[in-house]
Amino acid sequence: MSRIGNNPITIPEGVTIDIQPTQITVKGKMGELTQDYNDVELKVEENVLTVVRPSENKSVKAKHGLYRALIANMLIGVSEGFSKQLELVGVGYRASNQGQKLDLALGYSHNILFEIAPEVKLETISEKGKNPIIKLSSHDKQLLGFVAAKIRSFRKPEPYKGKGIKFVGEQIRRKAGKSA
């Protein structure tokens, strides 16, 4: 029994839903998202959307909670949006942006130029005495997580000194190093 799949989803104010036989489209003030679905049924009654599974097949059970979570994230995204912040920890690590191009200096022999999707808003903050911060915000949670993970992969935090790109608030597990 899927506990997540059985939870009803309340539709926020100002959000419209268009349900097709294999696709759902959600429109709101932040943007528009579409998601394909199969093996489940969607029912809307009085601003409440429920995901119903027609059978007890193993594959249908697996998709029940998945599609409920994806649709809930779509509704939150088009009404409020999502944001992630990445922090650059290390001497000489810098971040700057020109429009949707992110320029990272991460201790390599060259700067890394990364083109970010137009659906993701990019902002860099560099204050003296503090680590540079990259702020990402979007209405699409999947795309936002993908872009943040890609940026983090350029220099993952290492456990000995803690240098690298980490999410704000993330705890890096530290190791002791050599004991001489």
N, C-alpha and C positions, 0 to 999 in steps of 0.2 A: 504494500500500500504506500503510495507516494504522499507524504505529508505536505510537501511543498506544492505538488500538483493540485491538491484538493483545496488549497487556500484561494478564496475569491480575490480578484483584483479590482479595486475601486478606480474608476476612471476620473482623473483630475478635471477641474474646470478648464474650458477652452481647448480640450483635446478631442479630435474627431477620429473615429475608427471606421475603416472600410474593410469588411471581411469578404474575401473571395473564397472559392472552394479550396484553393491550395496556397493562398497568400493573404497576409494581413498588412494593411497600410495604416500608419498612425501619423497624424499631423498635429502640430502644436506650435506655440510661439517660438520655440527654439529651432524647429526644422521638421523634416519629414523622414520617416524610416519605414522600410518594408522588410518583411520576413516571410520566407516560405515555410510551410508546415505540412505535415502529413500524419496519418494514423490517429489524429485526435480531432475533436469537434470543439468549436468555440461558440459560446452562447453569451449574448448580452441582454441583461434585464435590469432596467432602472439604474444606469451608471455603474453596474457591476458586471465584470467579465469573468466567466468561469471556463476552465479548460476541462473537458470531459473526455474520458477514454471509452471508446465503444466496446472494447473487448479486454480480456485479461491476458493477452499475448505478452510474452517477455519483451519484445521490441516496442510494443505500444506502452507498456509500463515504464520502460526506460525513457521514452520521449515525453511522457506526461509531465513530469517535473521540469524537464529541460525547456519545453516550449512555454510553460507557465513563467519560468524565470526570465526567459528571453523577452517575452511580451511585457512583463512587469518592468524590466530595465528599459524597454522602448518607451513606455508611458512616462517613467520618471525622467528619461532623457529629453523628450520633446517638451516637457513642462518645466523642469528645473535645470537639467543639464548635469554633467559630471565634470570633475576636475582632478588632476593629479599634479603633484609637485615633486621635482627631482632636485637633489642637492649634489653639487660637485665638491668632493672632499679631496684636497691635495694641493700642494704648493704649485702655483702657476697654472692651475686648472681654471679655464675661463669659458664663458658662454656668451654669445651675442647673436642677435638675429637681424636680418634685413628682410622684412615681410615674412614669408613662409620658409626662408632658408635659415637653418640653424648652423652657426659656426662654432665648433668646439675645439678648444686647445686642451688636450688631455695628456701631454707629456710625450706624444709621439713626435717623429721628425716632421710631421705635416699636420695641418689643421684638418678636421673632419667637417665637410659640408654635407648637411643632411636636409633634403627637401621634404617638407611636411605636407600631408594631405590638406586640401583647402577646407575640409570640414572641421579640422582641429585648429583652435586659436592658440597662438604661441606668444609667450611673453617671457623675457629674461630679466632677472633682477641681479645687479652687481653692486653691492655696498662695500665700502672700505672696511676691512677687518672682519667681514663675514663671508661665508662660502657663497658662491654664485648659485642662484636658484632658477630652474626652468619651470614655468607654469604652463600646463597644457589644459585646455578645456574644450569640451565637445558635447554634442547631444547623443553621439553614438558610443556607448560604453565599450563595445568590442574593439572598435578602431582606436579609441583612446588608449586602451590597455596595450594594444599591439604597438602603437607608436612609442609609448613610454618604455615598453620592454626592449624595443629596438635601440632606443637611445641609451638605455642602461647597459645593453650588451657591448657598447663600444669600449667601456672600461668598468667591468664589474667590481664591486667592493672586495678588497682582499682582506683576509682575516688577521694579518700580522700588524699592519699599520692603520687599516681602516680606510685606505685611499680608494677612490673610485666614484662612480655615480650611484647614489642610493636614493630611495624614496624618502621624503621628509617624514620623520617619525619612525623609520625602519631601524631596528636594532641589529647591528652587525656583530656576529659572534666572533669574539677575539680569541686568538691563540697566543701562547706564551712565547714562542720562538725558541732560539737556542739557549740552553743553559750551560754556560761555560764555567 
